[in-house]
Amino acid sequence: MVERLPFTFAAYRFATTVATPFARYLLAHRLKRGKEHPERIAERRGEAGAARPRGPLVWVHGASVGELIAALPVVERLCARGLAVLVTTGTVTSSEVAARRLPAGALHQFVPLDAPSYVARFLDHWRPDLGLFVESDLWPNLIVGCATRHIPLILINGRLSERSYEKWRRAPATIEALLSRFDLCLVRSPEDAQRFGALGAPRIGVTGNLKLDVPALPVDPARFAELRRALGSRPLVVAASTHAGEEMVLIEAHRRLRIDFPRLITVIAPRHPDRGDEIAMMAKISGLEARRRSQGVLPNAATEIYVSDTLGELGLLYRLAPVVFMGGSLIPHGGQNPIEPIKLGAAVLHGPHVKNFADIYAALDHAGGAQPVADGDDLARRLALLLADQEARARLAAAGERTVQILAGAVERTMAALEPYLAQIRIGSRPGDA
């Protein structure tokens, strides 16, 4: 354990302490923009929204939806062992996912802003016996506060992009002081292990990517049946988690495809549902009939673009779609997780920008379990081939499922690495206390 904090920590702590009285203005601004939960904003100041459960408590923290979903299998395993679990995230969307998908025995709270007094209030109330941080959401005051209270910290599903690695290399004392306060860093790949080691992580294990082990997305049977009836036997393409700059490409691809597939319907599920009206307007300006799911309407025979601007319905869409284009990949965003549609039997296409899931896409592409497209023209050509050839779709989907099965197992390896810590907190002590 590094005893002395570098100057950057002292400066950061001073700055966040001085800024604390102004945090209410930041929270008010975020609330106006829909980025905070109006009834739970006190949690961002470290004020608990629930009582602490009795007995050992494992705290799992992830930044947003992706980290939460990756951690769900671990949370489920912990709850199945009879442990109380506190899950924290920082976004409204992730809180909605938590409300739907956390198992019995798990609580959700918003993570406090990283101000010393807020962090102290949070930790004094919850008193976690073990903290699991998912991927790379590292807040200095939160981490140092845990270390001061001798709360063991473990990084799970750790990842560090080349860009983040190069950034942290410019502040070696700071990142080493952060990582040295983790008892263990469980990372996704040998490349991540090399980067974490070079930055000062003392103990590292390679466990694989938890996102490969996520359970299939849930579905509401009534809504599924309702939408399936509305779609009938029409050719269907789903574009999932799209970002600004991609929807127009998809609309143009639809315009080309409808020449050969006149009954085609394209469902666009934007990453940010509040963009639904904007996307529907794009379609209408392009001369296409569009409807929005958030308005409570189903597609009819005239609908060509159906905007699924709702939350929690990708499991429904993936079950219906023979072909799914994964968004965030035609623009330099870094791509979205392809595992969920593959687990529900869809054939997956993606653009060239997939650095957020580079190892997964590389394995899928190599095995023929996903197909990359270079641009809008290439996307339209690939979609036309897959829509016309059911056997090609089936081969692509099956190869994807085989690849995901081969790469799975991160949950088992993670739980095995956590076992000594779980055993210790069950008997009331912690590794290293003796």
N, C-alpha and C positions, 0 to 999 in steps of 0.2 A: 504494500500500500504506500503510495506517495504521500509523505507527511506534509510537505510544504506545498501550498498552492501557488501556481505561477502568477505573475502580476496581472495577466489577462483575466484570471478568475476574480481577483480582488477588484479590478476595475469593473468587471461585469456585475459583481454583487453590489458594488456601490451604485452603479448606474440604475440597476433594477430596483434598489431600495429607494433611491431618490424619485424614481418614476412611478412608484406604487400609488401615490395619491392621485395621479392622472389616469390610472388604469380604468376608472369608471367611464372616462370619456372614450377610451378605446373600445370598451365593451358596449357602450351606447351606440357608437358608430357601427360596430359589427352587428348589433341587434337590428338596426335600421336596414342593413343590407341582407338580413336573413341568415347571418352567419353565427348567431347565438340563439339558444333556446330561451324564449322569454320567461318561462316559469322556472328555469333552472340556472339562471345566470349567476346566482350566488355560489354555485359549485366552482365557477371559474375563479372565485376569490378564496377557494379552499374550504368553504362552508359545506359541511356534509348534508346530503339530501336523504340520508338513511342512517339507521343505527348500524354500528359495527357488529357483525355476527360474532357469536361466542366461539372460542377455540382458534386453531391455526387459520391464518388468512393468507392466501396467495394473491398477489396483485399482478395483473397483466396489463401492460400499457402499450397501445399502438396509436399512431397518429390519426388514422382515418379508416375508411371502409376497407381498403385493401389489406391493411395490417390486421384489422379485426377479423376479417374472414379467414385470413391465413392462420390466425391463432385459435379459431373456434374448435378444431379437433383437440388441441391441447387443453383448452378450457373444459371441454366435455370430459376428457380423461380425468382431469383434476376433480371435477364435481362427482364423477362416478366413484372416486375414492373417498368421498365423504368430506372433502375439503371445501371450505368456503372460498369463493373466488370474487375478487373485485376487479372489474374491467374498466379501464379509463381510456377515453379517446378525446379528440379535440374538435370534432365537427358535428353539426346537427344531423347530417345524413347518417353518420356512423351511429349516432344514438338511436335513430329510427331502426337501423339494421339490428342493433343490439336488442331493442325491445322485441323484435320478432324472433330472433334466432338464438339468444343466449339460453342455455339450459337452466333448469331449476337448480338453485344453489349458487348462481352467479348474479352479482349486482353490477349495474353500470353507473358510473359517475363521469362527469366531464373532468378532464385533468385541469388542475389549477394553472393559471398563468404563472410563469416562472419568476415570481417575485418572492424573496425570502420569507416574508410574513405569511403569504398565501400557502407556500410550500410547507412551512412549519405547522400551520393550522390543519392542513390536509393530513400530514403524517402523524400529528399528535392524535387526531381522531381515529384514523384507520389502523395505525400501528401494524403494518403488514409484516409477516414473518419471512416473506420471500418476494422479491420483485423480479418480474420477467418483462424486459423491454423488447418489443418486436421490431426487428429490422434496423432502423437507424435514427429513431426520434430521441435524440440525446439533449436533454435540458440540463445545463450546468447546476443550477440551484437545486433542482430535484435530485440529481445524482449525488451531489455533495451532501445534501440533507439526509439521504438514505445512508450514506457512508458514515456520517456522524452518529447516526442511531444504530449502527452496526446491523443494518438490514442487508442481507446478501442480495446482490444483483446479478442477474444472468441475462445476457443478450441472446434472444432466440431468432432464428431465421435471419441472422445478420447478413446484411449486404452493404457493399461499398462500391459505387461505380468508379470508373477511372477518373471521372471529373471530380467527384467528391474526394477521392484519394489525393489527387493533386492539390486540391484546395487545402486539405488538412495538413499536407506536407509543409505548407508555408507557416503553420502554427504548431510545430511538433510538441512543444512543452504542454500546450493546452490540450491537445487530443490525447497525449499520453496520460495526463492527469485524469482525464475523463475515463479512458478505457481501463486504467489501472484500478479503478474503483469497482469494476465488474469482476466477480469471482470467476466467471467463465463466459466466453463468447462462442456461441454455437452458430456457425455460419453456413451459408448455402452451398458454397463451392470452394475448391482449392484456390481459385483466384481471389475470392473474398478472404480466405484464410491468410494468404500471402500479404494482402493489403493491410488487414487488421494487425498482423504480426509486425509489419514494418512500422506501424504507427504506435506500437507499444502495448498491445493487448497481451496480458501475461499468460493466459491459458485459452487455447482455441480448440474447438472441435468442429469437424465438417459433418453436418447432419443431413444435408440436402434441403430442398425447397419445400416448406410446409404447404405452399399453394398447390402443389401437386397432389396433396392428400385431402383437400377440402371436400366435404360431402357435396353431393348433387344439390343444386339449388331447389328450394321448396316451391310448391305450386298450390294455388287454390283450385281444387277440382272443378268447382262450379264455374269460375271465370275461365278456366281452360276449356271446358266444354262449350261455353258460350262463344268464345272467340273462334274455336275450331269450326263451329256451325256457321259463323259469319264468313269465314274464309272459304269454306267448302273445299273444292278440289283445285282452287286457283294456284298457279305457280307462285312461290313465295321466297323472298330473300329478306333476311333480317340484317340490319347494320347496327351493331351494338356499341354503346359507349363512344359515340362519335363526338368530335370536337369541331369548333368553328373552322371552316375551311374545307371540311370533308363532306358536309351534307350536300353542297352544290354539286360536287363530283358524283355523288350517289344519285342525285336527281337527274343529272345528265346521262348517267349510265342507264337509268330506268327509261329515259326517253328513247335511247337507242335500242334497248332490249324489247320494248313493247312492240316493235315492228314484227319480230319473230314470235313474241310471247304476248299477244294482245290482252290476255287476262291477268298479266303479272301484277302482283302487289308487292311493294317494297315497304317494309316496316323499319322506321328509323327511331332508335332509342338513344337519345342524346345522353352523354355523360352527365350533363347538367339539365335536368328536366325543365328549369325555368326558361330554356331557350325554345320551348315547344312552339310558341306563337311565331317566332322568327323563322323557324324551319318550315312551318305550314305556309307562311307567306312566300317563302322562296319557291315552294312547289307550285303555288297558285300563279305566281308571276311567270313561271316556266310553262304554264298551260296545263298543269296536272291537277286532278281533283285530290284534295287532301282533307283528312280528318284528324282530330287530336283526341287521344284516349283520355286525357285529363278532363275533357268536357263531357265524359260519360257516354260517348257515342261509339258504336261499333262500325267497322268498315262495311259499306254496302257495295253493290255491284259496280258502282261508278268510281269507287275509291281506288286511287292508284298509289298514293303515298299515305301511309298511316303512321302518324307520329305518336310513339309510345312515350309520352312525357309524364310518366308516373314513376314511382319508386317501388322496388321489390317485385317486379314482374318479369325479370329476365329469365327466371326458371320456366315461366309459362312460354315465353317467346322461343327459347332454345328447344323446348320440347316440340314445338310446332314447325320449326324451321329446318328444311333440308340443308340450307346453305347459310352460313353466318359470316359476315365481314366484321372483323374486329377493328374498332375505331382507334383513334389516337396514333395511327400508324402511317397514314398518308401525309401527315404533317410532322414536323420535328418535335413531337410530344414524347415519344418513347414507347407507345403501344399500351394495350390493355391485356389483361390476363385471358389467355385462350382456353384454359383448362375447363372452365365451367361449361361452355357449349360442347366441347369435345366429350365430356362425361355424359352429356344428354344426347349424343348421337349425331351431332351436326358436323357437316364438312366445313372447315374453317379456311378463310382467306384473310390475308393481312398485307399491309403496305410495307415499305422498306424501313420505316423508323420504329424499331422495336427494342431499343437498348434497355428499357425497363425490365424486359423479360428475355434478354438476349439468349441465355443458355437454353431456356425452354423452347423458344422458336427455332433455334439452331438444331436442336434434337428433333423437333417435329418436322422441319423442312427436310432434314437429311433422311428421315425415315419415310417421307411421303405422307406424313400425317397432318400437314397444313401446306398451303400453297401461297407463296409471296406474289404480290403484284407490284409493278413498278409505278403505275400511275392510273389515271381514270380510264384511259383507253384499254390498258391491260386488264383492269378490273372488269370492264364490260365484256371483253373477250372471254375471260375465265368464267364469269358468271353464265354466259351463254352456253359454254361447253358443259358446265355442271348441270344447268337446268335441263339441257337436252339429253344428258346421259346419266340415267339412274345408277348404272353399275359403277361409273367413275365416281359418283358421289359416295356410294357405299364403300368403295375401296379407300377413298380419302378419309372418311369417317372412321373406318375400322383401323387404319394405320395410326390415326391419332389416338384412338383408345388404347391400342397396344403400347404405344410409346409412353403414354401417361402411366400405364400400369408398371412398365419397366422402371420408370424414374421415381415411382412412389416409395414410401417407407420413411419419410422424414419424421413423421409423428412418432413412430416407434423408436427411432434413434434419439430423438429429442427427449422423450420420456425416460429412456434408459439413462441419459446423461443427467437428468434432473433427479433421479431416484435417490441418491445420497442426501440431497437437500430435503426432499419430501420426507424421508425417513427421520431425519434429524428434527424437523419442525413438529412431527407427530409426537415425538417424545419430549418436546419442550426445550430443545437446544439446537444450536446451529453448527454447521461445519466450520471448524476453526475456532469455536468458542472454548474448547477444552484447552 
